[in-house]
Amino acid sequence: MAGTLEWISSAVLEYRITLMLVLAATVMVYFMTRKRYKFPPGPRGLPLLGNILAIQDKSLYRMLVQLEKKYGPVITLDLGPIRCVFLNNVEVIQEAFVGKSVDFAGRPQTFSALAFSEGGKDIAFSDYGPTWQLHRKLALRALKYYMKGERFQDTIAEVMEFVTVEMGKETGSFDIYNYFNLAIFNIISKICFNEKFSSDNEEFLRVCEGLDTFSTDAGNGFLEDVFPPLRIYPTAKFRKFMKINDEVLDFIYKRINAHRETFSADTQRDFTDAMLIAQKEAEEEEDPELLAQITNTHLGQTVADVFGAGLDTSRQTLYWTALYLAAYPEVQAKLHAEVDSVLGERRVPMLSERHMLPYTNAVLYESMRRGTVAPLSLPHSTTCDTTVAGYEIPKGTMVMANIYAIHHDPRHWKEPEVFNPERFLDDSGRFASNCESWMPFSVGKRACMAESLAKPELHVLLASFMRSFEIRLPDGVTPDLEPEGSFSRMPNRYQVVIKKRFA
Ligand code: HEM
């Protein structure tokens, strides 16, 4: 017993010494880097903690809009030992992400990102380099293949018909989010696995719930990223998120393994098959370098990225759109008039009819602007010493684009808080998206890989939804159009009442 106690107290002592050494090293690095570079300005933080306490539980993207008034469009905040530079207007984002695209194309290799992506083996969190390039290229090729011909159109039409029937059964007020989940989940699972899920399928419900927790409870990140000692004894929050991550990955790997058993290189059924074909080609080439970049883990992570990224942003965009339509009945009336005149008796438009539905497109664009589901996009990292707006940014610095600020910049948007689709139409009612301060998919080398898939998909879903239903808030309910949020921004859950527009 005495031996055990001695061992525990020496272990505690050792732990404290390690902690002090880590903190001392952090302070040294902090002051050394601060001296050498002409960093962008920002509020002074506390020693060691930096500005981390000031941003806890706050909508950082909104706080930055206030800070911009004092410090200008490029702001430095210290998140514990991690120095982060925030870009808050379109000019500086263009200069960095487009003008110096490679300099700003890295991803920070934080502890949490590496843990969730099994060592940065995915697309979204992997650092700039050949493996990221390869997987982005393979994934883009597979998505383009899927979008060719009638396949994508048929998938959306089939899913929408089924979801419309399900939603039409609702009588009182209900949360429409569940139906957007069902629609987007089924489209992305058809693309990835050629598989359909019913609304009461256990796996569907569990994966959606898990991804929801990621969006709503991740807050402003994980303490493990900024305080290395916590990695030895992770917080309850981090452990909870690792468990969810494992569950979502189980769902993905289970399907990839089933695909392997029935796989034939001559028939490409879906995205997973496309990735298996790429792996087989690499095996046949017997190129060890290529094989090391397309292991089973890389393959699983790429499928997981497309599945997760495709699901979350799209369903949240539709959830915002439905809220705006319920809150602005005059916009909804115009949308109804447009879809009725173009679709006639049909319920689902063709992808090729997008240009004939300009008001629908304008509603979607305005919803993506005002809603901004990824207000701080994903974090970037500098791949070399570089500059922005005359300030110096060393290699390896975390950089974030404040898309929310860009979408609400009064220099570019008149009355930015107002939901007004007309801003995307010209005088003759034609669609005119000529504002450079609109970038929900971000810009540059790391911009969203699937903008050309997401926009037509959401357009068809919105038009079909409006063709079939009228939507309103329950009597006496005022919509909450400015919820608190952090790295993701979706409306607080709300209820609606719908009325069928057909018998
Ligand atoms: C409304 C829909 C969507 C929005 C608003 C959106 C937005 C974004 C944003 C802001 C980023 C980060 C860009 C950056 O770091 O600068 C991103 C990255 C990404 N998105 Fe999307 N996205 C949408 C739909 C999709 C869909 C449908 C897919 C897949 C089918 C997808 C796959 C990805 C991937 C893989 C990345 C990581 C790209 C990289 O790091 O190279 N997204 N998206």
Residues whose N, C-alpha, C, O or C-beta is under 5 A from the ligand:
A	BS01	HEM	I123 A124 D305 V306 A309 G310 T313 S314 T317 A374 S377 L378 P440 F441 S442 V443 K445 R446 A447 C448 M449 A450 A454
